[in-house]
Amino acid sequence: MELRLFAEWLNHKAIIHSNFIRIADMKEKPRIFISYSRKDGFDFARDLRQKLEKLGLSLWQDIISLEGGRDFWLQITEALDNVEFMVLVLTDEAMQSPIVRKEWRLCATARCVRLSGAG
């Protein structure tokens, strides 16, 4: 239920901004960055990505988006500079991961929208 509401909210935002951004561009450009630790969050992040993709949302996740031969951190920073949202898969290992912390800090200083589950 919450996942569907999140998708509807994103689609509503796309409609509101359609005067400024072509909808076709939004489908091509990843809008959501998935941050997680591979040690204990990989399966959840993969399943989340697949569910969001089925809802028609475009995502950036390292396992499918990183290009070989290019600096991985540069690709992460480019992705975070261009997405609208970051989803943090919060696990014990993610809390300890220096990369996840760097991603979160970069998103906090960039244009990413942080969503809270609090009502």
Secondary structure, DSSP 8 states (H G I E B T S, - for coil): -HHHHHHHHHHHHHHHGGGTS-HHHHHHS--EEEE--HHHHHHHHHHHHHHHHHTT--EE-HHHH--TTS-HHHHHHHHHHH-SEEEE---HHHHH-HHHHHHHHHHHHTT-B------
